[in-house]
Amino acid sequence: MCGIFGYFGPLNNAAELALEGLKNLEYRGYDSWGVAAKLESGEIRMEKHVGKISDVKEFGKELKGQITHLAIGHTRWATHGGVTQKNAHPHLSKNGEFVLVHNGIIENFRELRKELQGKGYEFLSETDTETAVHLIEHYSDEGFETAVQKAVNRLEGRYAILVLHDNTLIAARKGSPLIIGIGNLKNEFFIGSDVPAFLKYTNRVMYLDDDQMVMMNKDGIRFKTVSQGTPIEKREIKLNLTQQSAEKGAYAHFMIKEIMEQKETLSRAINQDPILIEKLAQAIREAKGTFLIGCGTAGKVALTGSYLFSSVAKKHINFAFGSEFTSFQEFLTDKTLLIAISQSGETADTLEAIEIAKEKGVKIACIVNVESSTMARFSDIVIPLKVGPEKAVASTKATTAQMAILTLLAYATANRLEEGKQLLIRTAGEINDMLNPRYEEHIAKIAESMKNVESMYIIGKGLNYPMALEAAIKLQEVSYIHAEGFAGGELKHGPIALISQGTPCLTIVANDATRADILGNAMEVKARGGRIIGVSPENSEIFDDWIRVPDVGDTSPIVNIIPIQILAYHLAIKRQNNPDMPRNLAKSVTVK
């Protein structure tokens, strides 16, 4: 959520590098942006705008053509205060010497703001962020480094801050990601909310953890704890990523690129260390209560997992959304296992659930795409997705990889790991055959016929009930059509009242014990004038439109969600929406 970028080094176009870095972070979601840089004269200049960075070719008069070696930038997703230029970051101190950007939420900003106003500080924005820069100035008589440390120690909540002063950058974090890139020139440093911000220039990184701060200037780079000021040694890591993997290539949007990458990403997700899978399976067998948690799409995957463990391993697994997990904390003991699911590994609500669980002595496992994320570092066991960067806000390839890993775990828990792996290999092959231009064209035609509807509904049963919920999320996220998912059998208990002539109803059908029931539910909708779009291995006279999917047994949720991802993408395009950056949404939700 939001994006931070910073540069310190010998290159003389730091402001332009910040602008480029922010463009690389657009996928995280934002509504305004800004850049601040220090000029050779020592003056700090800023540009702040509402709208899209991608529409900007170059800076205006403030920063255009200026020689700059030190710059910071930010993309803002509004939490405190409206979407205005004055609320956009960076924020400047009263004396004009400190400039700051911030992700997250400062929960005690009202008390701090009142205190600072009493000391004569004037606030120009409605943001919680401006509190932090004034607090740093308030302590600045004790030196820049001490001022940041003292100020940050007074902040409550989750945050990542980056401050520019004199010829130094200082960053600190608690709960929001910050990654340092080590440049190829002497004393050259990048910092960003995510690696794609600077991947064009370096893949050598150091990770900033919670309760840590970092200082970057001509003398090099230093780390220490925020709370105690204790020096820290950090290890440099070389990432196996390329700039090409984080770009669209020949595709119009990241979303369709990532959908089509599922031909390969599913195979990579399946190719796990069997010892690691068995280790987590054994932990599931031994636990006195296991929880699967996640938020948004990851939450629907977790719910799917509870069905998989029931049908495959005959094992009861508890499900909870990360944001609701606090209601279940009384059930936790040191014999409990918590499995958290996330693409980014930085989801605030899920991290809070993990923190609660750790306090109770719970064993933590996670299934994540970013192995160096906060969630991964908090976990006893980490299963990586291996799908590469996912930049579209609407998750696609990470979703199917998460379900593949849960399938492996369910089969491993039943001592049938090889059987589960072979099923997934066959499924990956079927997906490779399915994702072809004719298939996409067929779905695009269905999207054309649906583009003006106001509402649609999705029904599923058993393993595919969570996919009905996930389908609704995908359609909501990028098409902005009112979409709702239901368990097929629940229709007659209320939702069927919403059906009128021509109302689209996507019906997810698997060739399993639920087939007859879900087709019966679809018939109930059709009898009331609904239009039935079947997602099924076999056609049916009930369907007005049919989207064929392979018959793959327990992995049907994986193959059934993919055509709905494609449908959501084409509905977004036909409704003239940007599917990569849907309104009001962010890729990594790092605030509660």
Secondary structure as UniProt FT lines:
FT   STRAND          3..8
FT   HELIX           14..24
FT   HELIX           26..28
FT   STRAND          32..39
FT   TURN            40..41
FT   STRAND          44..50
FT   HELIX           53..55
FT   TURN            61..65
FT   STRAND          68..76
FT   TURN            85..87
FT   STRAND          91..92
FT   TURN            94..95
FT   STRAND          98..106
FT   TURN            107..108
FT   HELIX           109..118
FT   TURN            119..120
FT   HELIX           129..138
FT   HELIX           140..142
FT   HELIX           144..153
FT   STRAND          157..165
FT   TURN            166..167
FT   STRAND          168..175
FT   STRAND          179..182
FT   TURN            186..187
FT   STRAND          189..192
FT   HELIX           195..197
FT   TURN            198..201
FT   STRAND          204..207
FT   TURN            210..211
FT   STRAND          212..217
FT   TURN            218..219
FT   STRAND          220..225
FT   TURN            226..228
FT   STRAND          231..232
FT   STRAND          237..238
FT   HELIX           244..246
FT   TURN            249..250
FT   HELIX           254..260
FT   HELIX           262..270
FT   HELIX           274..286
FT   STRAND          290..294
FT   HELIX           297..312
FT   STRAND          318..321
FT   HELIX           322..331
FT   TURN            334..335
FT   STRAND          337..342
FT   HELIX           348..359
FT   TURN            360..361
FT   STRAND          363..368
FT   TURN            371..372
FT   HELIX           374..378
FT   STRAND          381..384
FT   HELIX           397..413
FT   TURN            414..415
FT   HELIX           417..434
FT   HELIX           437..450
FT   TURN            451..452
FT   STRAND          455..460
FT   HELIX           462..464
FT   HELIX           465..479
FT   STRAND          482..487
FT   HELIX           488..493
FT   HELIX           495..498
FT   TURN            501..502
FT   STRAND          504..508
FT   TURN            513..514
FT   HELIX           515..526
FT   TURN            527..529
FT   STRAND          531..536
FT   TURN            541..542
FT   STRAND          545..548
FT   HELIX           553..555
FT   HELIX           556..574
FT   TURN            575..576
FT   TURN            579..580
FT   TURN            583..584
//
